[in-house]
């Protein structure tokens, strides 16, 4: 039986799967960050929901970012961050450019 990592590597050999995976990479990163923050805080979804003034299913949906639903608002992410004892930070990081990919500049 393959490990999860082996299975993912196998799937990513397919160019169509790889393209979809890359398109969702940021959503998966957000999903992972939300789960890690909640786990570090030692909280359940129900406890986070109570702290946010929301219902447990809303937190469950928030933690399923890659599910194809609409993206959470900044206000919702800020409330979640506060509930798990964090602050929300958003960063824009430059993409490494090659000499030929300067978008006409």
KEDO-684869 format. One line per field, with one value per atom (N, C-alpha, C, CB): x, y, z; atom name; residue number from 1; residue in one letter. Coordinates in nm, 2 decimals, always signed. Glycine has a CB too. Example, Ala and Ser with C-alpha at 12.3 -4.5 7.8 and 13.67 -1.06 7.14 Angstrom:
BEGIN
c1 (+1.32_+1.23_+1.32_+1.13_+1.28_+1.37_+1.29_+1.41)
c2 (-0.57_-0.45_-0.33_-0.45_-0.22_-0.11_+0.00_-0.06)
c3 (+0.78_+0.78_+0.78_+0.90_+0.71_+0.71_+0.79_+0.57)
a (N_CA_C_CB_N_CA_C_CB)
k (1_1_1_1_2_2_2_2)
r (a_a_a_a_s_s_s_s)
This chain:
BEGIN
c1 (+0.08_+0.00_+0.09_-0.10_+0.05_+0.13_+0.10_+0.09_+0.20_+0.17_+0.10_+0.31_+0.05_-0.02_+0.07_-0.08_+0.19_+0.29_+0.32_+0.42_+0.33_+0.36_+0.24_+0.39_+0.12_-0.01_-0.02_-0.13_+0.01_+0.00_+0.11_+0.03_+0.23_+0.33_+0.29_+0.47_+0.23_+0.18_+0.07_+0.12_-0.02_-0.13_-0.08_-0.23_+0.02_+0.07_+0.15_+0.16_+0.18_+0.24_+0.15_+0.29_+0.02_-0.08_-0.09_-0.22_-0.06_-0.06_-0.19_-0.02_-0.30_-0.43_-0.45_-0.54_-0.41_-0.42_-0.33_-0.39_-0.21_-0.11_-0.16_+0.03_-0.22_-0.27_-0.38_-0.32_-0.47_-0.58_-0.52_-0.68_-0.42_-0.36_-0.29_-0.26_-0.22_-0.15_-0.26_-0.07_-0.37_-0.47_-0.53_-0.58_-0.53_-0.59_-0.49_-0.67_-0.36_-0.25_-0.28_-0.12_-0.31_-0.33_-0.45_-0.36_-0.56_-0.67_-0.63_-0.79_-0.55_-0.50_-0.41_-0.43_-0.33_-0.24_-0.32_-0.14_-0.43_-0.51_-0.58_-0.62_-0.63_-0.70_-0.60_-0.74_-0.48_-0.38_-0.35_-0.25_-0.34_-0.31_-0.42_-0.29_-0.55_-0.66_-0.66_-0.79_-0.64_-0.63_-0.52_-0.63_-0.40_-0.28_-0.31_-0.16_-0.37_-0.39_-0.49_-0.45_-0.60_-0.70_-0.64_-0.82_-0.56_-0.49_-0.39_-0.42_-0.32_-0.22_-0.30_-0.14_-0.42_-0.50_-0.57_-0.60_-0.57_-0.63_-0.78_-0.58_-0.84_-0.98_-1.05_-1.01_-1.18_-1.26_-1.33_-1.37_-1.39_-1.47_-1.58_-1.53_-1.65_-1.76_-1.71_-1.82_-1.59_-1.54_-1.50_-1.41_-1.44_-1.41_-1.54_-1.33_-1.64_-1.77_-1.82_-1.87_-1.82_-1.88_-1.80_-1.87_-1.67_-1.59_-1.62_-1.44_-1.65_-1.67_-1.82_-1.65_-1.90_-2.05_-2.11_-2.06_-2.06_-2.11_-2.16_-2.01_-2.20_-2.25_-2.13_-2.38_-2.13_-2.02_-2.02_-2.04_-2.13_-2.12_-2.05_-2.26_-2.07_-2.00_-1.85_-2.05_-1.80_-1.66_-1.61_-1.62_-1.69_-1.66_-1.64_-1.76_-1.74_-1.73_-1.61_-1.86_-1.58_-1.46_-1.33_-1.45_-1.33_-1.21_-1.21_-1.20_-1.31_-1.31_-1.30_-1.44_-1.20_-1.18_-1.18_-1.06_-1.11_-1.09_-1.21_-0.98_-1.33_-1.45_-1.52_-1.54_-1.47_-1.54_-1.64_-1.61_-1.66_-1.75_-1.69_-1.80_-1.76_-1.71_-1.60_-1.82_-1.51_-1.40_-1.45_-1.29_-1.39_-1.43_-1.39_-1.37_-1.47_-1.44_-1.32_-1.56_-1.26_-1.16_-1.21_-1.09_-1.33_-1.39_-1.40_-1.52_-1.45_-1.46_-1.33_-1.53_-1.23_-1.09_-1.04_-1.00_-1.06_-1.02_-1.09_-1.05_-1.22_-1.29_-1.24_-1.44_-1.21_-1.15_-1.02_-1.14_-0.93_-0.80_-0.80_-0.72_-0.89_-0.90_-0.95_-1.00_-1.04_-1.10_-0.99_-1.21_-0.89_-0.79_-0.66_-0.76_-0.67_-0.56_-0.45_-0.50_-0.49_-0.40_-0.44_-0.38_-0.36_-0.40_-0.38_-0.32_-0.46_-0.46_-0.36_-0.60_-0.27_-0.17_-0.19_-0.02_-0.19_-0.19_-0.07_-0.32_+0.00_+0.12_+0.12_+0.24_+0.18_+0.20_+0.35_+0.15_+0.38_+0.52_+0.56_+0.56_+0.67_+0.70_+0.73_+0.83_+0.69_+0.72_+0.85_+0.60_+0.94_+1.06_+1.04_+1.15_+1.10_+1.08_+1.21_+1.05_+1.18_+1.30_+1.31_+1.28_+1.42_+1.44_+1.33_+1.57_+1.27_+1.17_+1.03_+1.18_+1.01_+0.87_+0.85_+0.84_+0.88_+0.86_+0.74_+0.98_+0.64_+0.51_+0.53_+0.43_+0.63_+0.64_+0.71_+0.51_+0.77_+0.83_+0.98_+0.80)
c2 (-0.12_+0.00_+0.12_+0.00_+0.22_+0.35_+0.44_+0.42_+0.52_+0.62_+0.73_+0.67_+0.83_+0.94_+1.02_+1.03_+1.04_+1.12_+1.05_+1.14_+0.92_+0.85_+0.86_+0.70_+0.85_+0.86_+1.00_+0.83_+1.10_+1.24_+1.25_+1.34_+1.21_+1.22_+1.15_+1.16_+1.03_+0.96_+1.04_+0.82_+1.09_+1.17_+1.30_+1.21_+1.36_+1.49_+1.47_+1.55_+1.34_+1.31_+1.34_+1.17_+1.34_+1.38_+1.53_+1.31_+1.59_+1.73_+1.80_+1.77_+1.74_+1.80_+1.80_+1.72_+1.70_+1.69_+1.79_+1.55_+1.80_+1.90_+2.04_+1.88_+2.07_+2.21_+2.24_+2.22_+2.15_+2.18_+2.19_+2.06_+2.11_+2.11_+2.25_+2.00_+2.29_+2.42_+2.54_+2.45_+2.53_+2.63_+2.64_+2.60_+2.53_+2.53_+2.54_+2.41_+2.56_+2.55_+2.66_+2.58_+2.78_+2.88_+2.84_+3.02_+2.79_+2.75_+2.63_+2.70_+2.54_+2.43_+2.49_+2.32_+2.58_+2.64_+2.71_+2.75_+2.78_+2.85_+2.74_+2.93_+2.64_+2.53_+2.47_+2.42_+2.44_+2.39_+2.48_+2.36_+2.61_+2.71_+2.72_+2.85_+2.72_+2.73_+2.61_+2.73_+2.49_+2.37_+2.37_+2.24_+2.41_+2.41_+2.51_+2.45_+2.63_+2.73_+2.68_+2.86_+2.61_+2.56_+2.45_+2.50_+2.36_+2.25_+2.31_+2.16_+2.41_+2.47_+2.53_+2.59_+2.59_+2.64_+2.54_+2.74_+2.41_+2.30_+2.31_+2.30_+2.37_+2.39_+2.30_+2.54_+2.27_+2.20_+2.30_+2.11_+2.25_+2.34_+2.41_+2.26_+2.33_+2.39_+2.50_+2.28_+2.48_+2.59_+2.71_+2.54_+2.69_+2.81_+2.88_+2.76_+2.80_+2.86_+2.95_+2.75_+2.89_+2.97_+3.10_+2.88_+3.09_+3.22_+3.32_+3.18_+3.26_+3.35_+3.40_+3.28_+3.35_+3.38_+3.32_+3.53_+3.20_+3.13_+2.99_+3.13_+2.92_+2.78_+2.68_+2.75_+2.57_+2.47_+2.44_+2.34_+2.42_+2.39_+2.50_+2.37_+2.63_+2.74_+2.73_+2.87_+2.68_+2.67_+2.55_+2.64_+2.44_+2.32_+2.36_+2.21_+2.45_+2.49_+2.58_+2.57_+2.66_+2.75_+2.67_+2.85_+2.56_+2.47_+2.38_+2.39_+2.39_+2.31_+2.41_+2.23_+2.49_+2.60_+2.54_+2.68_+2.43_+2.37_+2.30_+2.28_+2.32_+2.24_+2.30_+2.23_+2.41_+2.47_+2.58_+2.37_+2.60_+2.70_+2.84_+2.68_+2.94_+3.08_+3.10_+3.18_+3.19_+3.21_+3.29_+3.29_+3.27_+3.34_+3.49_+3.27_+3.57_+3.71_+3.74_+3.80_+3.85_+3.89_+3.90_+4.03_+3.96_+3.97_+3.83_+4.04_+3.73_+3.60_+3.54_+3.51_+3.56_+3.51_+3.58_+3.53_+3.71_+3.78_+3.73_+3.93_+3.70_+3.64_+3.51_+3.64_+3.42_+3.29_+3.30_+3.21_+3.39_+3.41_+3.45_+3.51_+3.55_+3.59_+3.48_+3.71_+3.40_+3.29_+3.18_+3.22_+3.17_+3.07_+3.13_+2.99_+3.26_+3.33_+3.37_+3.24_+3.41_+3.46_+3.59_+3.35_+3.65_+3.76_+3.73_+3.89_+3.78_+3.76_+3.84_+3.78_+3.78_+3.86_+3.81_+3.83_+3.91_+3.88_+3.94_+3.93_+3.86_+3.91_+3.88_+3.84_+3.97_+3.95_+3.93_+4.07_+3.81_+3.78_+3.79_+3.64_+3.85_+3.86_+3.72_+3.95_+3.70_+3.58_+3.60_+3.54_+3.50_+3.51_+3.52_+3.38_+3.61_+3.64_+3.59_+3.78_+3.54_+3.52_+3.64_+3.39_+3.65_+3.76_+3.78_+3.75_+3.66_+3.67_+3.68_+3.54_+3.68_+3.69_+3.82_+3.57_+3.93_+4.06_+4.13_+4.15_+4.06_+4.12_+4.25_+4.15_+4.25_+4.37_+4.49_+4.41_+4.47_+4.59_+4.58_+4.59)
c3 (+0.00_+0.00_+0.00_+0.12_-0.08_-0.09_+0.03_-0.22_+0.06_+0.16_+0.10_+0.23_+0.17_+0.12_+0.03_+0.23_+0.07_-0.01_-0.14_+0.07_-0.14_-0.26_-0.36_-0.23_-0.30_-0.38_-0.44_-0.29_-0.37_-0.42_-0.53_-0.31_-0.51_-0.61_-0.74_-0.56_-0.73_-0.84_-0.92_-0.80_-0.84_-0.90_-0.97_-0.80_-0.91_-0.97_-1.10_-0.87_-1.14_-1.26_-1.38_-1.27_-1.35_-1.46_-1.47_-1.42_-1.59_-1.60_-1.56_-1.74_-1.59_-1.56_-1.41_-1.62_-1.34_-1.19_-1.13_-1.14_-1.18_-1.13_-1.15_-1.20_-1.26_-1.29_-1.19_-1.43_-1.16_-1.06_-0.92_-1.07_-0.89_-0.76_-0.74_-0.74_-0.84_-0.83_-0.82_-0.95_-0.89_-0.88_-0.74_-0.98_-0.67_-0.53_-0.42_-0.52_-0.46_-0.36_-0.25_-0.43_-0.28_-0.18_-0.09_-0.25_-0.14_-0.05_+0.04_-0.14_-0.01_+0.08_+0.19_-0.01_+0.15_+0.25_+0.36_+0.19_+0.32_+0.42_+0.51_+0.35_+0.45_+0.52_+0.63_+0.43_+0.59_+0.68_+0.79_+0.60_+0.76_+0.86_+0.96_+0.79_+0.92_+1.01_+1.11_+0.93_+1.05_+1.14_+1.23_+1.05_+1.19_+1.28_+1.39_+1.20_+1.36_+1.47_+1.57_+1.40_+1.52_+1.61_+1.70_+1.54_+1.64_+1.72_+1.82_+1.62_+1.78_+1.88_+1.99_+1.81_+1.97_+2.07_+2.16_+2.02_+2.11_+2.18_+2.18_+2.32_+2.08_+2.07_+1.97_+2.04_+2.00_+1.91_+1.82_+1.98_+1.71_+1.62_+1.70_+1.50_+1.79_+1.87_+1.96_+1.95_+2.02_+2.10_+2.02_+2.18_+1.90_+1.82_+1.78_+1.69_+1.74_+1.70_+1.81_+1.66_+1.93_+2.05_+2.06_+2.18_+2.05_+2.07_+1.96_+2.08_+1.84_+1.73_+1.72_+1.60_+1.81_+1.80_+1.68_+1.80_+1.64_+1.52_+1.56_+1.41_+1.47_+1.49_+1.44_+1.42_+1.50_+1.47_+1.32_+1.54_+1.25_+1.10_+1.02_+1.05_+1.07_+1.00_+1.01_+1.06_+1.13_+1.14_+1.06_+1.29_+1.06_+0.98_+0.83_+0.99_+0.78_+0.64_+0.62_+0.61_+0.71_+0.70_+0.69_+0.82_+0.76_+0.76_+0.64_+0.89_+0.56_+0.43_+0.32_+0.42_+0.32_+0.22_+0.08_+0.25_+0.06_-0.07_-0.12_-0.07_-0.06_-0.10_-0.22_+0.02_-0.28_-0.39_-0.35_-0.47_-0.22_-0.18_-0.19_-0.03_-0.16_-0.17_-0.06_-0.16_-0.09_+0.00_+0.12_-0.07_+0.24_+0.36_+0.35_+0.48_+0.41_+0.42_+0.51_+0.46_+0.50_+0.59_+0.73_+0.55_+0.75_+0.88_+0.95_+0.87_+0.87_+0.92_+0.96_+0.82_+0.88_+0.91_+1.03_+0.79_+1.05_+1.17_+1.29_+1.15_+1.28_+1.40_+1.44_+1.37_+1.33_+1.36_+1.42_+1.22_+1.37_+1.43_+1.57_+1.34_+1.60_+1.74_+1.83_+1.75_+1.78_+1.86_+1.89_+1.78_+1.81_+1.84_+1.89_+1.71_+1.93_+2.00_+1.90_+2.10_+1.78_+1.68_+1.63_+1.57_+1.54_+1.46_+1.32_+1.50_+1.23_+1.09_+1.03_+1.03_+0.95_+0.87_+0.72_+0.92_+0.63_+0.49_+0.43_+0.42_+0.35_+0.29_+0.14_+0.35_+0.06_-0.08_-0.10_-0.17_-0.16_-0.17_-0.32_-0.11_-0.36_-0.50_-0.56_-0.52_-0.68_-0.75_-0.82_-0.85_-0.82_-0.89_-1.04_-0.86_-1.10_-1.24_-1.32_-1.27_-1.44_-1.53_-1.62_-1.61_-1.69_-1.78_-1.88_-1.84_-1.92_-2.03_-1.98_-2.11_-1.84_-1.79_-1.71_-1.70_-1.77_-1.70_-1.74_-1.73_-1.81_-1.84_-1.92_-1.72_-2.01_-2.10_-2.04_-2.15_-1.92_-1.86_-1.88_-1.71)
a (N_CA_C_CB_N_CA_C_CB_N_CA_C_CB_N_CA_C_CB_N_CA_C_CB_N_CA_C_CB_N_CA_C_CB_N_CA_C_CB_N_CA_C_CB_N_CA_C_CB_N_CA_C_CB_N_CA_C_CB_N_CA_C_CB_N_CA_C_CB_N_CA_C_CB_N_CA_C_CB_N_CA_C_CB_N_CA_C_CB_N_CA_C_CB_N_CA_C_CB_N_CA_C_CB_N_CA_C_CB_N_CA_C_CB_N_CA_C_CB_N_CA_C_CB_N_CA_C_CB_N_CA_C_CB_N_CA_C_CB_N_CA_C_CB_N_CA_C_CB_N_CA_C_CB_N_CA_C_CB_N_CA_C_CB_N_CA_C_CB_N_CA_C_CB_N_CA_C_CB_N_CA_C_CB_N_CA_C_CB_N_CA_C_CB_N_CA_C_CB_N_CA_C_CB_N_CA_C_CB_N_CA_C_CB_N_CA_C_CB_N_CA_C_CB_N_CA_C_CB_N_CA_C_CB_N_CA_C_CB_N_CA_C_CB_N_CA_C_CB_N_CA_C_CB_N_CA_C_CB_N_CA_C_CB_N_CA_C_CB_N_CA_C_CB_N_CA_C_CB_N_CA_C_CB_N_CA_C_CB_N_CA_C_CB_N_CA_C_CB_N_CA_C_CB_N_CA_C_CB_N_CA_C_CB_N_CA_C_CB_N_CA_C_CB_N_CA_C_CB_N_CA_C_CB_N_CA_C_CB_N_CA_C_CB_N_CA_C_CB_N_CA_C_CB_N_CA_C_CB_N_CA_C_CB_N_CA_C_CB_N_CA_C_CB_N_CA_C_CB_N_CA_C_CB_N_CA_C_CB_N_CA_C_CB_N_CA_C_CB_N_CA_C_CB_N_CA_C_CB_N_CA_C_CB_N_CA_C_CB_N_CA_C_CB_N_CA_C_CB_N_CA_C_CB_N_CA_C_CB_N_CA_C_CB_N_CA_C_CB_N_CA_C_CB_N_CA_C_CB_N_CA_C_CB_N_CA_C_CB_N_CA_C_CB_N_CA_C_CB_N_CA_C_CB_N_CA_C_CB_N_CA_C_CB_N_CA_C_CB_N_CA_C_CB_N_CA_C_CB_N_CA_C_CB_N_CA_C_CB_N_CA_C_CB)
k (1_1_1_1_2_2_2_2_3_3_3_3_4_4_4_4_5_5_5_5_6_6_6_6_7_7_7_7_8_8_8_8_9_9_9_9_10_10_10_10_11_11_11_11_12_12_12_12_13_13_13_13_14_14_14_14_15_15_15_15_16_16_16_16_17_17_17_17_18_18_18_18_19_19_19_19_20_20_20_20_21_21_21_21_22_22_22_22_23_23_23_23_24_24_24_24_25_25_25_25_26_26_26_26_27_27_27_27_28_28_28_28_29_29_29_29_30_30_30_30_31_31_31_31_32_32_32_32_33_33_33_33_34_34_34_34_35_35_35_35_36_36_36_36_37_37_37_37_38_38_38_38_39_39_39_39_40_40_40_40_41_41_41_41_42_42_42_42_43_43_43_43_44_44_44_44_45_45_45_45_46_46_46_46_47_47_47_47_48_48_48_48_49_49_49_49_50_50_50_50_51_51_51_51_52_52_52_52_53_53_53_53_54_54_54_54_55_55_55_55_56_56_56_56_57_57_57_57_58_58_58_58_59_59_59_59_60_60_60_60_61_61_61_61_62_62_62_62_63_63_63_63_64_64_64_64_65_65_65_65_66_66_66_66_67_67_67_67_68_68_68_68_69_69_69_69_70_70_70_70_71_71_71_71_72_72_72_72_73_73_73_73_74_74_74_74_75_75_75_75_76_76_76_76_77_77_77_77_78_78_78_78_79_79_79_79_80_80_80_80_81_81_81_81_82_82_82_82_83_83_83_83_84_84_84_84_85_85_85_85_86_86_86_86_87_87_87_87_88_88_88_88_89_89_89_89_90_90_90_90_91_91_91_91_92_92_92_92_93_93_93_93_94_94_94_94_95_95_95_95_96_96_96_96_97_97_97_97_98_98_98_98_99_99_99_99_100_100_100_100_101_101_101_101_102_102_102_102_103_103_103_103_104_104_104_104_105_105_105_105)
r (x_x_x_x_x_x_x_x_x_x_x_x_x_x_x_x_x_x_x_x_x_x_x_x_x_x_x_x_x_x_x_x_x_x_x_x_x_x_x_x_x_x_x_x_x_x_x_x_x_x_x_x_x_x_x_x_x_x_x_x_x_x_x_x_x_x_x_x_x_x_x_x_x_x_x_x_x_x_x_x_x_x_x_x_x_x_x_x_x_x_x_x_x_x_x_x_x_x_x_x_x_x_x_x_x_x_x_x_x_x_x_x_x_x_x_x_x_x_x_x_x_x_x_x_x_x_x_x_x_x_x_x_x_x_x_x_x_x_x_x_x_x_x_x_x_x_x_x_x_x_x_x_x_x_x_x_x_x_x_x_x_x_x_x_x_x_x_x_x_x_x_x_x_x_x_x_x_x_x_x_x_x_x_x_x_x_x_x_x_x_x_x_x_x_x_x_x_x_x_x_x_x_x_x_x_x_x_x_x_x_x_x_x_x_x_x_x_x_x_x_x_x_x_x_x_x_x_x_x_x_x_x_x_x_x_x_x_x_x_x_x_x_x_x_x_x_x_x_x_x_x_x_x_x_x_x_x_x_x_x_x_x_x_x_x_x_x_x_x_x_x_x_x_x_x_x_x_x_x_x_x_x_x_x_x_x_x_x_x_x_x_x_x_x_x_x_x_x_x_x_x_x_x_x_x_x_x_x_x_x_x_x_x_x_x_x_x_x_x_x_x_x_x_x_x_x_x_x_x_x_x_x_x_x_x_x_x_x_x_x_x_x_x_x_x_x_x_x_x_x_x_x_x_x_x_x_x_x_x_x_x_x_x_x_x_x_x_x_x_x_x_x_x_x_x_x_x_x_x_x_x_x_x_x_x_x_x_x_x_x_x_x_x_x_x_x_x_x_x_x_x_x_x_x_x_x_x_x_x_x_x_x_x_x_x_x_x_x_x_x)
